[in-house]
């Protein structure tokens, strides 16, 4: 079935409502039944989880329904097996937005940096796929590869505790149940024993996932591969309690290290677990991720990768906003990135990332910067000034057609005519040299100086 693509803050419409069927990356027209699936899915989740309002909004225009995407990206597969991919809106250096294929590659690149997820192997795989390869099919093929690796080393077995009313004696008799069950028929024994077998929670979860993916995939190759794998799990049935079996898998993860990645994928597929709890009966699969989390993870990854002068820590938690309340600190502060220099002469750096659109041409509206974000950085600045020099403060936003250059510094405080506790709001270009941008931030090189240096060289 076809794959449709739209970007953040694009509109999704039903083909029943529009005679012209042409779509763009910001205005997508899909089959009416699939549109109804997604509309109902959003309505169903609105009543259960208000956070879906950050992912979609619904409205009517001229009596025609419209679904507005917001700043969640990922994919939805409908009951009709139409897949809608929602991709990030990213701007090139020349002020033009990236095309759909480049946006998709960037989405996979950013997704591959999320910690404690199975997406860490996406980068290598995404480079091997064709431009029109659907994201869902990519996820499925990666899961197939992980299960094949498990089988390469052999399916693991474990001892399972089994209770049975049996015609033979094995293990130990459960006297209370034995008397209740076999008071008349004394040829039976109600027993409990351990059996070493493949039908363990880990393998049951894999079988359940393979069964679901067999129904989801539209690719002949993936379907064939899943069929072959299921034949190799012929002695294992599917899980009858997915949540309980997944919990058992987590409790025994060290003994099943080979299974770790596949089980994380299983959790994604069986629980629709992106960064969301959205689910429903009106769609087959929904894997949606807030761009704020993706951007934060990606920028943190880049700072750790390209840092040569500082000790970089993500989600640093040294200080509390309230230092003492009933002998304890309250309201822990967690800046996205804390960079501490190895040199005593260099100040530390506190950074927060924001996937928001600000406008360098609107100083009268504070460039559309959130006042809450400014308060947050002020708190960081005050706390991280304790016992040392003031830190350098940064708010990092994605570069866009409305935010192309570093804003003039914001000074929080003035003492005797001297301004200090300074904050810089800077754009990060996701299409240009990451290493140079990271080094300029860590070394405190302003955008103007960096640009001048590049011209000289």
Phi, psi and omega in degrees: 000157187290156174247129179250148182228140177213157181260171173309144178059026172268171181247138175247130184229162180268138179291347174290338187264349187226130179287322178277121187264003182293139179241162173225179182287353177241358184213096189252133175247126184234164178304145189299321182294320177292322176300315179298321178303311184290320178301313180293322178301316180294315179300319181297319182281336178299324181284335183259332186212107183294342182293345178294342175294339175279348182258323184215156165227150181244137174204168176242145178223116184062033180079005181251134182283144179222135172257122178260120173283152178241231186253037167252140179235163181141223184209154172227129171250127184273174178297336178275003180067026166275133179252127176251116176263127178253120190245154181291150176263110186234141186254142176276171182299329182277007178088000177266146177287150174298148174289171185299317183293319178292324177296323179295317179298320179294321177302313181294323179296317180290320180298328183290351180263356181291126183281156177057035177226166177278001187281358184294342179262015182288325188302310180297316184292321184296331180287345183263357185261156175287161183299327184266013181288119183296143182298318180300317180294327175297314178301316181296316181295325177294322178296317179302316180298320181294321178292322177298324177295322177299314182292333179300325179263000178094138178296135178280150175240166177206164177279126178247137178276120185239135172248138185204145171267097195247160177275000178226161183263126180206140180072231182235146177280134174266092195301319183297312178289327180297315180294319182292323184273327193239028179299324181266309182271094186274008177274355182254156176228126175272109192234163172231133181208163177260138179230135182268110187208171182277342186280063182256164184306319182301314181287326177296320179297318179297317179297318178298319179294315179300320178298318180293318182290330176299322178283331184280319190291146175249001182265131182301317181298313178298319180296317179296317181295320179294319178301319179295320180294318180298326177296328180281347176255030188297338181267006183238129176268168178288163178290139175261351176215089188298314182300315181294318181291322176297322178295319177297323178296320180294326182286349185230029191291329184292330178280349183233049183300325180296339184268350193304311184293317180297322180291327175294320175298319180301319179297321177299310185285316186285331181251010185051044192263090165273241169257016187238165172250016182290136177202176178167169182272355185266358178224163175276318186206139174222114176239102187236140185229131176291131182296333177301314180293321180295315182295315178301314181296318183292314180295320177299316177302317181293321179296319179291324183287318188258005180284133175231355188236351186225161170266112187261130179232133175270143177052052180297138186224052181281327190241158171249150175296316174258114186292327183209130171208114184053047176074005182230153171284151181228150178063075183296137177269134181223080174298149182302316184222133172236123182242118182250127183284149175283346179262134180292339181283338184267135180284156174287165184232131177241127188230137167238141179255143181223119174273077181223157177263118173244167190229111181293346182266007181236062178297330180292342177250026179057030178062016183069018176285135180291133177297326178298323178294322179293319176300318182299314180291329176296316178299317177301314183299316180295314184290319182280359173274350184295126175074015180187192181288157177297139177284159169276131185251137180224140163248120181253123178243159174290141175293141181215180179291343179255356179220095188245346184216156179301135177281159174302147184300146173259125179253119184285327189224155177229132177226117178053043178081359178257130180265137180211184190053068188265144180237138174245136172253119187231149175272142175248123182272111183282358181250359185242182186303111183290318186300315180298318181295318179296314181296323178297322179290312183296326182267000176073029180271123181288163182298323181294317179294318179299320180294319179297318179298320181294326179290323180294316181290000000 
